[in-house]
């Protein structure tokens, strides 16, 4: 059940990151995949910085931050 919730949060995070990073998105499907990978990245980076997120909203914020960072990096590589 946690895996399904994590995938749903990742998809929402990818969609939100695509909206936030206007012009940096790669379409809805790729943004959803980036959101799932970004959720891992955001959780890792915030944990590395010593920031702990709690609950659904905290997890979503961490996932969106990770997805934004990942979209930015992928955008730089794509150029």
PDB file of N, CA, C and O in Angstrom:
ATOM      1  N   UNK A   1       0.828  -1.197   0.000  1.00  0.00           N
ATOM      2  CA  UNK A   1       0.000   0.000   0.000  1.00  0.00           C
ATOM      3  C   UNK A   1       0.874   1.264   0.000  1.00  0.00           C
ATOM      4  O   UNK A   1       0.533   2.254  -0.647  1.00  0.00           O
ATOM      5  N   UNK A   2       1.991   1.228   0.721  1.00  0.00           N
ATOM      6  CA  UNK A   2       2.873   2.389   0.758  1.00  0.00           C
ATOM      7  C   UNK A   2       3.482   2.675  -0.605  1.00  0.00           C
ATOM      8  O   UNK A   2       3.683   3.836  -0.963  1.00  0.00           O
ATOM      9  N   UNK A   3       3.777   1.627  -1.371  1.00  0.00           N
ATOM     10  CA  UNK A   3       4.342   1.807  -2.705  1.00  0.00           C
ATOM     11  C   UNK A   3       3.340   2.510  -3.617  1.00  0.00           C
ATOM     12  O   UNK A   3       3.716   3.395  -4.385  1.00  0.00           O
ATOM     13  N   UNK A   4       2.096   2.128  -3.538  1.00  0.00           N
ATOM     14  CA  UNK A   4       1.064   2.767  -4.365  1.00  0.00           C
ATOM     15  C   UNK A   4       0.914   4.233  -3.979  1.00  0.00           C
ATOM     16  O   UNK A   4       0.805   5.096  -4.850  1.00  0.00           O
ATOM     17  N   UNK A   5       0.909   4.517  -2.689  1.00  0.00           N
ATOM     18  CA  UNK A   5       0.809   5.904  -2.222  1.00  0.00           C
ATOM     19  C   UNK A   5       2.022   6.712  -2.674  1.00  0.00           C
ATOM     20  O   UNK A   5       1.885   7.869  -3.071  1.00  0.00           O
ATOM     21  N   UNK A   6       3.210   6.105  -2.615  1.00  0.00           N
ATOM     22  CA  UNK A   6       4.426   6.777  -3.053  1.00  0.00           C
ATOM     23  C   UNK A   6       4.359   7.098  -4.542  1.00  0.00           C
ATOM     24  O   UNK A   6       4.754   8.189  -4.954  1.00  0.00           O
ATOM     25  N   UNK A   7       3.869   6.171  -5.349  1.00  0.00           N
ATOM     26  CA  UNK A   7       3.741   6.405  -6.787  1.00  0.00           C
ATOM     27  C   UNK A   7       2.726   7.505  -7.088  1.00  0.00           C
ATOM     28  O   UNK A   7       2.937   8.323  -7.983  1.00  0.00           O
ATOM     29  N   UNK A   8       1.645   7.520  -6.350  1.00  0.00           N
ATOM     30  CA  UNK A   8       0.630   8.567  -6.546  1.00  0.00           C
ATOM     31  C   UNK A   8       1.207   9.936  -6.183  1.00  0.00           C
ATOM     32  O   UNK A   8       1.016  10.909  -6.911  1.00  0.00           O
ATOM     33  N   UNK A   9       1.915  10.002  -5.050  1.00  0.00           N
ATOM     34  CA  UNK A   9       2.536  11.269  -4.645  1.00  0.00           C
ATOM     35  C   UNK A   9       3.567  11.699  -5.670  1.00  0.00           C
ATOM     36  O   UNK A   9       3.651  12.882  -5.999  1.00  0.00           O
ATOM     37  N   UNK A  10       4.357  10.760  -6.183  1.00  0.00           N
ATOM     38  CA  UNK A  10       5.352  11.075  -7.210  1.00  0.00           C
ATOM     39  C   UNK A  10       4.722  11.607  -8.478  1.00  0.00           C
ATOM     40  O   UNK A  10       5.242  12.539  -9.090  1.00  0.00           O
ATOM     41  N   UNK A  11       3.606  11.021  -8.876  1.00  0.00           N
ATOM     42  CA  UNK A  11       2.917  11.501 -10.084  1.00  0.00           C
ATOM     43  C   UNK A  11       2.364  12.906  -9.892  1.00  0.00           C
ATOM     44  O   UNK A  11       2.464  13.750 -10.783  1.00  0.00           O
ATOM     45  N   UNK A  12       1.783  13.148  -8.730  1.00  0.00           N
ATOM     46  CA  UNK A  12       1.276  14.491  -8.438  1.00  0.00           C
ATOM     47  C   UNK A  12       2.428  15.491  -8.391  1.00  0.00           C
ATOM     48  O   UNK A  12       2.304  16.612  -8.883  1.00  0.00           O
ATOM     49  N   UNK A  13       3.547  15.081  -7.797  1.00  0.00           N
ATOM     50  CA  UNK A  13       4.709  15.963  -7.710  1.00  0.00           C
ATOM     51  C   UNK A  13       5.258  16.279  -9.096  1.00  0.00           C
ATOM     52  O   UNK A  13       5.634  17.419  -9.366  1.00  0.00           O
ATOM     53  N   UNK A  14       5.309  15.288  -9.973  1.00  0.00           N
ATOM     54  CA  UNK A  14       5.773  15.520 -11.343  1.00  0.00           C
ATOM     55  C   UNK A  14       4.871  16.468 -12.096  1.00  0.00           C
ATOM     56  O   UNK A  14       5.343  17.322 -12.847  1.00  0.00           O
ATOM     57  N   UNK A  15       3.573  16.320 -11.899  1.00  0.00           N
ATOM     58  CA  UNK A  15       2.621  17.210 -12.558  1.00  0.00           C
ATOM     59  C   UNK A  15       2.784  18.643 -12.045  1.00  0.00           C
ATOM     60  O   UNK A  15       2.799  19.592 -12.828  1.00  0.00           O
ATOM     61  N   UNK A  16       2.907  18.789 -10.714  1.00  0.00           N
ATOM     62  CA  UNK A  16       3.084  20.125 -10.140  1.00  0.00           C
ATOM     63  C   UNK A  16       4.411  20.741 -10.561  1.00  0.00           C
ATOM     64  O   UNK A  16       4.476  21.935 -10.856  1.00  0.00           O
ATOM     65  N   UNK A  17       5.465  19.939 -10.590  1.00  0.00           N
ATOM     66  CA  UNK A  17       6.772  20.452 -11.006  1.00  0.00           C
ATOM     67  C   UNK A  17       6.726  20.903 -12.462  1.00  0.00           C
ATOM     68  O   UNK A  17       7.353  21.901 -12.818  1.00  0.00           O
ATOM     69  N   UNK A  18       5.999  20.188 -13.300  1.00  0.00           N
ATOM     70  CA  UNK A  18       5.848  20.591 -14.695  1.00  0.00           C
ATOM     71  C   UNK A  18       5.122  21.924 -14.821  1.00  0.00           C
ATOM     72  O   UNK A  18       5.436  22.731 -15.696  1.00  0.00           O
ATOM     73  N   UNK A  19       4.145  22.150 -13.936  1.00  0.00           N
ATOM     74  CA  UNK A  19       3.434  23.435 -13.942  1.00  0.00           C
ATOM     75  C   UNK A  19       4.320  24.563 -13.429  1.00  0.00           C
ATOM     76  O   UNK A  19       4.291  25.675 -13.955  1.00  0.00           O
ATOM     77  N   UNK A  20       5.104  24.269 -12.400  1.00  0.00           N
ATOM     78  CA  UNK A  20       5.971  25.291 -11.811  1.00  0.00           C
ATOM     79  C   UNK A  20       7.099  25.662 -12.762  1.00  0.00           C
ATOM     80  O   UNK A  20       7.425  26.839 -12.912  1.00  0.00           O
ATOM     81  N   UNK A  21       7.688  24.672 -13.400  1.00  0.00           N
ATOM     82  CA  UNK A  21       8.822  24.891 -14.308  1.00  0.00           C
ATOM     83  C   UNK A  21       8.299  25.060 -15.736  1.00  0.00           C
ATOM     84  O   UNK A  21       8.629  24.265 -16.616  1.00  0.00           O
ATOM     85  N   UNK A  22       7.508  26.065 -15.959  1.00  0.00           N
ATOM     86  CA  UNK A  22       6.918  26.301 -17.276  1.00  0.00           C
ATOM     87  C   UNK A  22       8.008  26.356 -18.336  1.00  0.00           C
ATOM     88  O   UNK A  22       9.013  27.049 -18.183  1.00  0.00           O
ATOM     89  N   UNK A  23       7.789  25.615 -19.406  1.00  0.00           N
ATOM     90  CA  UNK A  23       8.760  25.572 -20.483  1.00  0.00           C
ATOM     91  C   UNK A  23       9.848  24.539 -20.263  1.00  0.00           C
ATOM     92  O   UNK A  23      10.626  24.268 -21.178  1.00  0.00           O
ATOM     93  N   UNK A  24       9.926  23.956 -19.082  1.00  0.00           N
ATOM     94  CA  UNK A  24      10.932  22.941 -18.788  1.00  0.00           C
ATOM     95  C   UNK A  24      10.334  21.548 -18.764  1.00  0.00           C
ATOM     96  O   UNK A  24      11.061  20.567 -18.610  1.00  0.00           O
ATOM     97  N   UNK A  25       9.039  21.447 -18.913  1.00  0.00           N
ATOM     98  CA  UNK A  25       8.392  20.150 -18.881  1.00  0.00           C
ATOM     99  C   UNK A  25       8.612  19.382 -20.164  1.00  0.00           C
ATOM    100  O   UNK A  25       8.970  19.952 -21.194  1.00  0.00           O
ATOM    101  N   UNK A  26       8.395  18.091 -20.091  1.00  0.00           N
ATOM    102  CA  UNK A  26       8.616  17.234 -21.245  1.00  0.00           C
ATOM    103  C   UNK A  26       7.374  16.449 -21.605  1.00  0.00           C
ATOM    104  O   UNK A  26       7.469  15.378 -22.205  1.00  0.00           O
ATOM    105  N   UNK A  27       6.235  16.954 -21.254  1.00  0.00           N
ATOM    106  CA  UNK A  27       4.989  16.238 -21.492  1.00  0.00           C
ATOM    107  C   UNK A  27       4.533  15.562 -20.207  1.00  0.00           C
ATOM    108  O   UNK A  27       5.327  15.340 -19.293  1.00  0.00           O
ATOM    109  N   UNK A  28       3.274  15.246 -20.148  1.00  0.00           N
ATOM    110  CA  UNK A  28       2.682  14.748 -18.909  1.00  0.00           C
ATOM    111  C   UNK A  28       3.270  13.409 -18.485  1.00  0.00           C
ATOM    112  O   UNK A  28       3.512  13.201 -17.296  1.00  0.00           O
ATOM    113  N   UNK A  29       3.506  12.497 -19.421  1.00  0.00           N
ATOM    114  CA  UNK A  29       4.015  11.175 -19.055  1.00  0.00           C
ATOM    115  C   UNK A  29       5.430  11.249 -18.491  1.00  0.00           C
ATOM    116  O   UNK A  29       5.722  10.646 -17.458  1.00  0.00           O
ATOM    117  N   UNK A  30       6.295  11.975 -19.155  1.00  0.00           N
ATOM    118  CA  UNK A  30       7.678  12.111 -18.678  1.00  0.00           C
ATOM    119  C   UNK A  30       7.711  12.890 -17.366  1.00  0.00           C
ATOM    120  O   UNK A  30       8.508  12.571 -16.483  1.00  0.00           O
ATOM    121  N   UNK A  31       6.869  13.894 -17.225  1.00  0.00           N
ATOM    122  CA  UNK A  31       6.814  14.645 -15.970  1.00  0.00           C
ATOM    123  C   UNK A  31       6.377  13.752 -14.810  1.00  0.00           C
ATOM    124  O   UNK A  31       6.862  13.913 -13.690  1.00  0.00           O
ATOM    125  N   UNK A  32       5.474  12.821 -15.065  1.00  0.00           N
ATOM    126  CA  UNK A  32       5.046  11.901 -14.020  1.00  0.00           C
ATOM    127  C   UNK A  32       6.189  10.975 -13.613  1.00  0.00           C
ATOM    128  O   UNK A  32       6.377  10.701 -12.427  1.00  0.00           O
ATOM    129  N   UNK A  33       6.943  10.498 -14.585  1.00  0.00           N
ATOM    130  CA  UNK A  33       8.095   9.647 -14.290  1.00  0.00           C
ATOM    131  C   UNK A  33       9.152  10.446 -13.535  1.00  0.00           C
ATOM    132  O   UNK A  33       9.732   9.957 -12.566  1.00  0.00           O
ATOM    133  N   UNK A  34       9.398  11.665 -13.978  1.00  0.00           N
ATOM    134  CA  UNK A  34      10.351  12.540 -13.285  1.00  0.00           C
ATOM    135  C   UNK A  34       9.877  12.803 -11.858  1.00  0.00           C
ATOM    136  O   UNK A  34      10.695  12.911 -10.944  1.00  0.00           O
ATOM    137  N   UNK A  35       8.577  12.906 -11.664  1.00  0.00           N
ATOM    138  CA  UNK A  35       8.037  13.122 -10.317  1.00  0.00           C
ATOM    139  C   UNK A  35       8.322  11.962  -9.389  1.00  0.00           C
ATOM    140  O   UNK A  35       8.656  12.169  -8.222  1.00  0.00           O
ATOM    141  N   UNK A  36       8.196  10.749  -9.887  1.00  0.00           N
ATOM    142  CA  UNK A  36       8.473   9.576  -9.058  1.00  0.00           C
ATOM    143  C   UNK A  36       9.962   9.517  -8.707  1.00  0.00           C
ATOM    144  O   UNK A  36      10.322   9.268  -7.557  1.00  0.00           O
ATOM    145  N   UNK A  37      10.823   9.747  -9.698  1.00  0.00           N
ATOM    146  CA  UNK A  37      12.263   9.763  -9.436  1.00  0.00           C
ATOM    147  C   UNK A  37      12.621  10.951  -8.546  1.00  0.00           C
ATOM    148  O   UNK A  37      13.473  10.837  -7.665  1.00  0.00           O
ATOM    149  N   UNK A  38      11.974  12.084  -8.778  1.00  0.00           N
ATOM    150  CA  UNK A  38      12.208  13.276  -7.964  1.00  0.00           C
ATOM    151  C   UNK A  38      11.784  13.087  -6.523  1.00  0.00           C
ATOM    152  O   UNK A  38      12.362  13.698  -5.624  1.00  0.00           O
ATOM    153  N   UNK A  39      10.781  12.249  -6.286  1.00  0.00           N
ATOM    154  CA  UNK A  39      10.371  11.966  -4.916  1.00  0.00           C
ATOM    155  C   UNK A  39      11.498  11.267  -4.162  1.00  0.00           C
ATOM    156  O   UNK A  39      11.755  11.575  -2.998  1.00  0.00           O
ATOM    157  N   UNK A  40      12.166  10.332  -4.819  1.00  0.00           N
ATOM    158  CA  UNK A  40      13.345   9.706  -4.209  1.00  0.00           C
ATOM    159  C   UNK A  40      14.424  10.746  -3.953  1.00  0.00           C
ATOM    160  O   UNK A  40      14.999  10.802  -2.866  1.00  0.00           O
ATOM    161  N   UNK A  41      14.697  11.569  -4.960  1.00  0.00           N
ATOM    162  CA  UNK A  41      15.737  12.589  -4.858  1.00  0.00           C
ATOM    163  C   UNK A  41      15.428  13.596  -3.754  1.00  0.00           C
ATOM    164  O   UNK A  41      16.303  13.936  -2.958  1.00  0.00           O
ATOM    165  N   UNK A  42      14.196  14.069  -3.707  1.00  0.00           N
ATOM    166  CA  UNK A  42      13.805  15.044  -2.683  1.00  0.00           C
ATOM    167  C   UNK A  42      13.910  14.472  -1.284  1.00  0.00           C
ATOM    168  O   UNK A  42      14.387  15.149  -0.373  1.00  0.00           O
ATOM    169  N   UNK A  43      13.471  13.233  -1.099  1.00  0.00           N
ATOM    170  CA  UNK A  43      13.591  12.589   0.205  1.00  0.00           C
ATOM    171  C   UNK A  43      15.042  12.412   0.617  1.00  0.00           C
ATOM    172  O   UNK A  43      15.397  12.616   1.777  1.00  0.00           O
ATOM    173  N   UNK A  44      15.875  12.032  -0.336  1.00  0.00           N
ATOM    174  CA  UNK A  44      17.299  11.855  -0.046  1.00  0.00           C
ATOM    175  C   UNK A  44      17.965  13.184   0.302  1.00  0.00           C
ATOM    176  O   UNK A  44      18.693  13.279   1.290  1.00  0.00           O
ATOM    177  N   UNK A  45      17.713  14.211  -0.515  1.00  0.00           N
ATOM    178  CA  UNK A  45      18.363  15.501  -0.288  1.00  0.00           C
ATOM    179  C   UNK A  45      17.926  16.139   1.023  1.00  0.00           C
ATOM    180  O   UNK A  45      18.758  16.674   1.757  1.00  0.00           O
ATOM    181  N   UNK A  46      16.639  16.091   1.324  1.00  0.00           N
ATOM    182  CA  UNK A  46      16.177  16.683   2.581  1.00  0.00           C
ATOM    183  C   UNK A  46      16.698  15.893   3.776  1.00  0.00           C
ATOM    184  O   UNK A  46      17.038  16.478   4.805  1.00  0.00           O
ATOM    185  N   UNK A  47      16.763  14.579   3.650  1.00  0.00           N
ATOM    186  CA  UNK A  47      17.333  13.768   4.715  1.00  0.00           C
ATOM    187  C   UNK A  47      18.808  14.054   4.907  1.00  0.00           C
ATOM    188  O   UNK A  47      19.292  14.082   6.039  1.00  0.00           O
ATOM    189  N   UNK A  48      19.526  14.267   3.823  1.00  0.00           N
ATOM    190  CA  UNK A  48      20.940  14.588   3.876  1.00  0.00           C
ATOM    191  C   UNK A  48      21.176  15.938   4.560  1.00  0.00           C
ATOM    192  O   UNK A  48      22.164  16.125   5.270  1.00  0.00           O
ATOM    193  N   UNK A  49      20.253  16.866   4.334  1.00  0.00           N
ATOM    194  CA  UNK A  49      20.354  18.180   4.977  1.00  0.00           C
ATOM    195  C   UNK A  49      19.841  18.168   6.413  1.00  0.00           C
ATOM    196  O   UNK A  49      19.947  19.176   7.112  1.00  0.00           O
ATOM    197  N   UNK A  50      19.291  17.056   6.856  1.00  0.00           N
ATOM    198  CA  UNK A  50      18.784  16.949   8.213  1.00  0.00           C
ATOM    199  C   UNK A  50      17.376  17.466   8.386  1.00  0.00           C
ATOM    200  O   UNK A  50      16.940  17.718   9.510  1.00  0.00           O
ATOM    201  N   UNK A  51      16.659  17.628   7.292  1.00  0.00           N
ATOM    202  CA  UNK A  51      15.278  18.115   7.342  1.00  0.00           C
ATOM    203  C   UNK A  51      14.351  16.912   7.242  1.00  0.00           C
ATOM    204  O   UNK A  51      14.450  16.114   6.309  1.00  0.00           O
ATOM    205  N   UNK A  52      13.467  16.791   8.191  1.00  0.00           N
ATOM    206  CA  UNK A  52      12.530  15.676   8.219  1.00  0.00           C
ATOM    207  C   UNK A  52      11.140  16.163   7.841  1.00  0.00           C
ATOM    208  O   UNK A  52      10.673  17.185   8.344  1.00  0.00           O
ATOM    209  N   UNK A  53      10.487  15.433   6.962  1.00  0.00           N
ATOM    210  CA  UNK A  53       9.125  15.780   6.579  1.00  0.00           C
ATOM    211  C   UNK A  53       8.172  14.752   7.167  1.00  0.00           C
ATOM    212  O   UNK A  53       8.485  13.562   7.223  1.00  0.00           O
ATOM    213  N   UNK A  54       7.030  15.207   7.598  1.00  0.00           N
ATOM    214  CA  UNK A  54       6.030  14.341   8.202  1.00  0.00           C
ATOM    215  C   UNK A  54       4.715  14.480   7.455  1.00  0.00           C
ATOM    216  O   UNK A  54       4.362  15.563   6.990  1.00  0.00           O
ATOM    217  N   UNK A  55       4.022  13.411   7.349  1.00  0.00           N
ATOM    218  CA  UNK A  55       2.683  13.425   6.786  1.00  0.00           C
ATOM    219  C   UNK A  55       2.665  13.503   5.276  1.00  0.00           C
ATOM    220  O   UNK A  55       3.701  13.526   4.611  1.00  0.00           O
ATOM    221  N   UNK A  56       1.472  13.543   4.770  1.00  0.00           N
ATOM    222  CA  UNK A  56       1.252  13.551   3.329  1.00  0.00           C
ATOM    223  C   UNK A  56       1.727  14.849   2.695  1.00  0.00           C
ATOM    224  O   UNK A  56       2.334  14.823   1.624  1.00  0.00           O
ATOM    225  N   UNK A  57       1.464  15.972   3.329  1.00  0.00           N
ATOM    226  CA  UNK A  57       1.851  17.268   2.775  1.00  0.00           C
ATOM    227  C   UNK A  57       3.369  17.422   2.768  1.00  0.00           C
ATOM    228  O   UNK A  57       3.933  17.908   1.788  1.00  0.00           O
ATOM    229  N   UNK A  58       4.027  17.022   3.831  1.00  0.00           N
ATOM    230  CA  UNK A  58       5.485  17.101   3.885  1.00  0.00           C
ATOM    231  C   UNK A  58       6.142  16.227   2.831  1.00  0.00           C
ATOM    232  O   UNK A  58       7.127  16.624   2.209  1.00  0.00           O
ATOM    233  N   UNK A  59       5.595  15.039   2.634  1.00  0.00           N
ATOM    234  CA  UNK A  59       6.116  14.140   1.608  1.00  0.00           C
ATOM    235  C   UNK A  59       5.897  14.723   0.229  1.00  0.00           C
ATOM    236  O   UNK A  59       6.776  14.629  -0.629  1.00  0.00           O
ATOM    237  N   UNK A  60       4.740  15.324  -0.001  1.00  0.00           N
ATOM    238  CA  UNK A  60       4.450  15.936  -1.289  1.00  0.00           C
ATOM    239  C   UNK A  60       5.389  17.112  -1.557  1.00  0.00           C
ATOM    240  O   UNK A  60       5.855  17.282  -2.684  1.00  0.00           O
ATOM    241  N   UNK A  61       5.667  17.915  -0.549  1.00  0.00           N
ATOM    242  CA  UNK A  61       6.581  19.052  -0.718  1.00  0.00           C
ATOM    243  C   UNK A  61       7.987  18.560  -1.058  1.00  0.00           C
ATOM    244  O   UNK A  61       8.646  19.115  -1.937  1.00  0.00           O
ATOM    245  N   UNK A  62       8.443  17.523  -0.365  1.00  0.00           N
ATOM    246  CA  UNK A  62       9.766  16.969  -0.651  1.00  0.00           C
ATOM    247  C   UNK A  62       9.815  16.407  -2.065  1.00  0.00           C
ATOM    248  O   UNK A  62      10.810  16.584  -2.768  1.00  0.00           O
ATOM    249  N   UNK A  63       8.758  15.738  -2.483  1.00  0.00           N
ATOM    250  CA  UNK A  63       8.718  15.162  -3.824  1.00  0.00           C
ATOM    251  C   UNK A  63       8.695  16.251  -4.896  1.00  0.00           C
ATOM    252  O   UNK A  63       9.357  16.116  -5.925  1.00  0.00           O
ATOM    253  N   UNK A  64       7.944  17.320  -4.667  1.00  0.00           N
ATOM    254  CA  UNK A  64       7.892  18.420  -5.636  1.00  0.00           C
ATOM    255  C   UNK A  64       9.257  19.096  -5.745  1.00  0.00           C
ATOM    256  O   UNK A  64       9.705  19.413  -6.847  1.00  0.00           O
ATOM    257  N   UNK A  65       9.916  19.317  -4.615  1.00  0.00           N
ATOM    258  CA  UNK A  65      11.252  19.917  -4.646  1.00  0.00           C
ATOM    259  C   UNK A  65      12.228  19.041  -5.423  1.00  0.00           C
ATOM    260  O   UNK A  65      13.007  19.539  -6.236  1.00  0.00           O
ATOM    261  N   UNK A  66      12.183  17.745  -5.171  1.00  0.00           N
ATOM    262  CA  UNK A  66      13.051  16.826  -5.901  1.00  0.00           C
ATOM    263  C   UNK A  66      12.747  16.803  -7.386  1.00  0.00           C
ATOM    264  O   UNK A  66      13.663  16.750  -8.208  1.00  0.00           O
ATOM    265  N   UNK A  67      11.468  16.841  -7.738  1.00  0.00           N
ATOM    266  CA  UNK A  67      11.082  16.833  -9.154  1.00  0.00           C
ATOM    267  C   UNK A  67      11.497  18.125  -9.846  1.00  0.00           C
ATOM    268  O   UNK A  67      11.911  18.095 -11.005  1.00  0.00           O
ATOM    269  N   UNK A  68      11.395  19.251  -9.163  1.00  0.00           N
ATOM    270  CA  UNK A  68      11.827  20.527  -9.741  1.00  0.00           C
ATOM    271  C   UNK A  68      13.330  20.503  -9.992  1.00  0.00           C
ATOM    272  O   UNK A  68      13.795  20.916 -11.055  1.00  0.00           O
ATOM    273  N   UNK A  69      14.085  20.020  -9.015  1.00  0.00           N
ATOM    274  CA  UNK A  69      15.538  19.928  -9.189  1.00  0.00           C
ATOM    275  C   UNK A  69      15.875  19.002 -10.345  1.00  0.00           C
ATOM    276  O   UNK A  69      16.742  19.315 -11.161  1.00  0.00           O
ATOM    277  N   UNK A  70      15.201  17.874 -10.419  1.00  0.00           N
ATOM    278  CA  UNK A  70      15.466  16.917 -11.495  1.00  0.00           C
ATOM    279  C   UNK A  70      15.073  17.481 -12.855  1.00  0.00           C
ATOM    280  O   UNK A  70      15.803  17.279 -13.826  1.00  0.00           O
ATOM    281  N   UNK A  71      13.953  18.176 -12.957  1.00  0.00           N
ATOM    282  CA  UNK A  71      13.568  18.801 -14.221  1.00  0.00           C
ATOM    283  C   UNK A  71      14.576  19.859 -14.636  1.00  0.00           C
ATOM    284  O   UNK A  71      14.876  19.999 -15.822  1.00  0.00           O
ATOM    285  N   UNK A  72      15.098  20.602 -13.675  1.00  0.00           N
ATOM    286  CA  UNK A  72      16.115  21.610 -13.977  1.00  0.00           C
ATOM    287  C   UNK A  72      17.383  20.959 -14.525  1.00  0.00           C
ATOM    288  O   UNK A  72      17.950  21.428 -15.512  1.00  0.00           O
ATOM    289  N   UNK A  73      17.823  19.877 -13.881  1.00  0.00           N
ATOM    290  CA  UNK A  73      19.031  19.178 -14.333  1.00  0.00           C
ATOM    291  C   UNK A  73      18.821  18.551 -15.696  1.00  0.00           C
ATOM    292  O   UNK A  73      19.693  18.645 -16.560  1.00  0.00           O
ATOM    293  N   UNK A  74      17.696  17.922 -15.901  1.00  0.00           N
ATOM    294  CA  UNK A  74      17.411  17.317 -17.205  1.00  0.00           C
ATOM    295  C   UNK A  74      17.311  18.383 -18.279  1.00  0.00           C
ATOM    296  O   UNK A  74      17.741  18.155 -19.410  1.00  0.00           O
ATOM    297  N   UNK A  75      16.753  19.546 -17.954  1.00  0.00           N
ATOM    298  CA  UNK A  75      16.688  20.656 -18.898  1.00  0.00           C
ATOM    299  C   UNK A  75      18.070  21.172 -19.298  1.00  0.00           C
ATOM    300  O   UNK A  75      18.295  21.545 -20.450  1.00  0.00           O
ATOM    301  N   UNK A  76      18.993  21.188 -18.332  1.00  0.00           N
ATOM    302  CA  UNK A  76      20.361  21.602 -18.644  1.00  0.00           C
ATOM    303  C   UNK A  76      21.063  20.583 -19.546  1.00  0.00           C
ATOM    304  O   UNK A  76      21.786  20.950 -20.472  1.00  0.00           O
ATOM    305  N   UNK A  77      20.840  19.325 -19.264  1.00  0.00           N
ATOM    306  CA  UNK A  77      21.463  18.267 -20.072  1.00  0.00           C
ATOM    307  C   UNK A  77      20.876  18.228 -21.470  1.00  0.00           C
ATOM    308  O   UNK A  77      21.588  17.972 -22.441  1.00  0.00           O
ATOM    309  N   UNK A  78      19.580  18.482 -21.575  1.00  0.00           N
ATOM    310  CA  UNK A  78      18.904  18.424 -22.872  1.00  0.00           C
ATOM    311  C   UNK A  78      19.431  19.503 -23.825  1.00  0.00           C
ATOM    312  O   UNK A  78      19.465  19.293 -25.037  1.00  0.00           O
ATOM    313  N   UNK A  79      19.843  20.656 -23.284  1.00  0.00           N
ATOM    314  CA  UNK A  79      20.369  21.731 -24.122  1.00  0.00           C
ATOM    315  C   UNK A  79      21.674  21.269 -24.686  1.00  0.00           C
ATOM    316  O   UNK A  79      22.319  22.006 -25.432  1.00  0.00           O
TER     317      UNK A  79
END
